[in-house]
Amino acid sequence: MTSAKMADRKATLDAASWMFNVVTSVGIILVNKALMAKYGFTFATTLTGLHFGTTTLLTFLLRRLGYIQASHLPFSELLKFVLFANFSIVGMNVSLMWNSVGFYQIAKLSMIPVSCFLEVVLDKVRYSRDTKLSIVVVLLGVAVCTVTDVSVNAKGFIAALVAVWSTSLQQYYVHFLQRNYSLGSFNLLGHTAPAQAASLLLLGPFLDYWLTGKRVDAYGFSPTSLSFIILSCTIAVGTNLSQFICIGRFTAVSFQVLGHMKTILVLVLGFIFFGKEGLNLHVVLGMIIAVAGMIWYGNASSKPGGKERRSYSTPTNKSQKHGGSSESSLLDEKV
């Protein structure tokens, strides 16, 4: 296969991976909004545990059918990943409860510079001036779209700090584990989903009771709400898989930058399906700025020197060799 054909094939796979993530992520947000707002199922942590439980069942079935090959992930690495991931889920839920919507959105935006910091320090990534400026434009556009009232208190700030760093570490670690242990997306899910499902289903009901004052076992399930829960769990399998695929193909920073496209889509679709006010001139202006920044980021980071690793750390499994320099992708690379 010629280099041109290989490049075209990679670009097609990158675009397909990203669209898979966008569709499933936006879909699950809309389903969960309906489930919580219309049917009162406000148990977010327990629902996430059900998501990973469903994902675990799928990976178990695929392994039995031979579609997932046996792989190894040290327990210490699995434990670190699960801790980062669970602190991310809990931190986000608590941050949303304790902070204003405006500060919650600012905290989410700060994940991009934190992810950049992790890549610079841990992976020796170097960003060009244009790449840095394009990220600033994306942050500005999304801030205009989403940030309204901003108020913060001490405990809310701590919750946001935990959420931002744990989420950034979890997303960085997805790429790290896939690269250092030659794990495919399904393989990594096969290792991590059972541990996350078990821990979240064990702790979720207690945490949700603390956050909402409601008990999940006292919830009045109806055929409709149960159908939405099943639909949410089904879509979540695709969301979990697509996140691992995208971060594996690209990077945590690109995943975060391009991920704000989902924020814009949620705003638009929320206005269409739920009739929410707020799609005014300054929100539309913010969307335009953000999209322009994403396009600029894609062009800037894909150029030579736009975003490149100076060196790779030695893989933990020394029998596996990994190469790499700059990452390219859909709008560059890698949530």
N, C-alpha and C positions, 0 to 999 in steps of 0.2 A: 504494500500500500504506500503511495507517495506521501510525502510530508504534507502536501496541500490537502489531500483527502483525509489524512489523519487529523489535521487541524480542523477541517470542516466537521468531521465526526465528533471531535471533542467539543466543539462549539455547540453542536446539536444536543449532545448529551448534557452539557452544562445548562443550556436553556430549558431542556425538558426537566432536569432535576429541580431547577429553580421554580418552574411553573408548578410542578408537583407540590413543592413546599408552600407556594403562595395559595394554591387552591385549597389544600387541606387545612392550612393554618387559618385562613379567612373563614372557611366553612365551619371549623370547630368553634371559632369565636362566635359566629352567628348562632349556631345551635346552642352553645352554652348560655349565651345571652337570653335566648328564648326560654331555655330550661330554668334559669335562675329567676328571670324577671316575670315570666308568665306562670310558671308552675312552682315557684318557691323552693326549688332544690338548690339551696345556698351552700352546700357542703363541698367547697372547692377542692380541699385537700383529699377528701375521701373519693371524689370523682376522679381526681388525678391518679389515685391508687387503682381505681377500676380501669382507667386507661392503660396503665402499665400491666395490669392483670390480663387484659385482653391481648396486649402485645406479647406477653409471655406465652399465652396459649398458641398464638400464631407461630412464634419462633419454635416452640416445642413441636408443633405439627410439621413445620417445614424441615426440622432436623430429622424427624422420623421418616419423612418422605425422601430424605437425602439431598434436599436443596441447600442445606447449611452444613458445611463440613466442620469436623471437630477442630477446635482452636483452643489456645491457652491464654489466659489472662491472670497474672498473679493476684492473689487475694488482697494484698496491700494496695494494688492499683485500683481494684474494684471497689474497695472500701473508701478510698479517697474520692473516686468518682461519685459514688452514691452519696457521700457526705456533702460534696459540692452541690449535687443535683437537688437533694432534699432541702438543704439550706436555701437554695434558690427558690424553690416552690413555696416554702414556708415564709421566707423573707419577703417575697413579692406579695403574698396574701396579707401579711401583717403590715407591710408598708402601705398598701392600699387602704387598710382599715385605719391606720394611725395618722396618715398624712392627707393633705388636700390633694385633689386630682392634679392640680398644677405641679406640686412638688413631686408627686409620684411620676409624672411624665418627665420632669427634669432628671430624676434619678434614672429612669430608663434611658434617656439620652446620654447620660454619663457613662453608660456601658461601652460606648464606642471608644472614648479616650482610654478607659481602663483596659479594654481589649488590645488597643494599640500599645499601651505600656507593657502588657504581658508579652506581646510578640517581640517588642524591641528588646526587652530584658532577657526573656527565656529563649527566643528563637533567633535573636540578632537580626531582626528584620529592619530594613532601612526604607523610609518613605521619602519620596521626592517632595519638593515644595508644592507642586500642583496637586499631588495626592492629598497632602495635608489640608490645603485650601478647599479642595472639593468636599472633604469630610466636614469641614466647618460650615460649608454652604448647606449640606444635607441637614446638619444639626439645627441650623438657623431656620430652614424651611419647616421642619417637623415641629420645632418649638413654636413657630407662628401658628401652625395648625392646631396644636394640642394644649399648649400651656395657657391656662387662664389664671385663676386665683392661685397665689402661692403663699402658703403658710406652713411653718414647720415647728416642731417641738423636739425636745431632746430625745425622747424614746422613738419618735417617728424618724428622726435623723439616723439613729443607730440601726433601726429596722431597714431603712433604705440602704445604708452602708453595707449591711450584711447581704441584702438582696443583690446589689450591684456587683460586689466582688465575687460572691458565690456563683452567680449566673455567668459572669465573665470567665471564671475559672472552669466551670463546667463545660462551657462551649470550647474553651481552649483545650481542655482535656480530651474532648471527643477527637479532635484532630491529632493530638499527641498520641493517644492510644492506637488509633488506626495506623498512624505512620510508624510508630515504634514496634508494634506487634503484628503488623501486616493483617489487620482485622478489617473485613468488609463490614458494611453497615449492618447487615443482618447478624453477622457474628457478634459484633459489639452489642447490639440489642439483646441477643441471646444471653450474653453474660450479665448485662446491667438491668434489664427489665424485671427479671424475677426478684432481684434484691430490692429494687425500688418499689415494686408492687407490694412485697411483704412488709416493708417498713412503713409505707404510706397507708396501707390498709390497717395496720396495727395502730399507728399514731393518729391517722387522719380524723376518725370520729371524735377523739378527745380534743384535738386542736380546733376542729370545726365548732365544737361546743363552746370552747373558750372564746373563739372569734365571734360567733353568732348568738350564743345562748340557746341554741336549738340542738336537739338530739336527732341524729340521722335515723336511729331505730324508731323514732316517733313520727317520722315523715309519712304522710299519707300518699302512698304510691297509687297512681292511677294508670290505666293502660296507655294513655297519651304520654304522661311523664316518663313511664318506663320505656316507651318507644324512643323518646328523645334521649334518654340515658344510653340506650343501646346504640343509637345513631352516633352519639357523641363518642362512645368507646370505639366504634368502627372507624370513624374518621381519625381518631387519635392514633390508631395504628399507622396510618399514612403520614400523619404529622410527625410522629416520633421517627419513623423510618426516613422521611424526607429531610428532617433536620440532620440526621447522621450522614446522609448522602451528601447534602450540600456542604456541611462543614468539612467532611472528608475530601470533597473535590476542591473546595475553595479554602477559606480561612474564617476564623471567628469574626475578624473585623469586617470582611466583605459580607459575611452573613448578617451582621448587625446593620451595616449601611444599607444593603439591599432590602433587609427586613423591614425598614421603615416604609417601603412600598406597601407592605401589608397594612400598616397603620393608616395610610391614605385610603386604601381600598375599604377598610373597616369603617372609616368615617363616611365614605360615599355610600356604601351598602347599608350602613346603619340609618342613614338619612332616608334611603329609598324604602327599606323594609320596616323600619320602626318609627318613621316619621319624626325623627328627632330634629329639633331646630339646631342651628349652628353652622350650616353650610353657607356662610356669608362670604363677603368679599375678602376679608383678611384670611379666612381659612383657605379659600381657593388660591389666593396669592401665595400662602405658605406651601400649598401642594405644588404649585408651579416651581417655586424656588427649590423645594426638596427634590423633585424629579430632575430638574436641571443639574442639581448637585450630584445625583446618582449617575447621570449620563457622563458628567465630567469625571467623576471618580472612576467609572469604567474605562474611559479613555486614558486617563492619567496613570492609573495603576497597571494597565496592560502594556504601557510603553517601556522600553528598556530603562531600568533604573527607577521606574515608578514605584515599584514595591518589590523588594528582593531580599532574600536571606543572604547574609554574609557567610554563614556557615551553619551546619546542622550539628546538633549534639549527637554523641555516639549513641546508637540504639541500645536499649536495655538488653534485647536479645541479639547478641553479637553475631549470631549465625544468619541474621537477616540483614540485607544491605539495602539502604534506601538512599536515593539521590534526590537532588532537587536544587533549584536556584530560585528564580522568580516564579510566582504563581500566576497563571492566567486563567481566565474563565469567561463566564457569561458577561458579567460587567466587571470582570477580571476574575475573581476566583472564589474561593470558598464561601441558628441559625437556619 
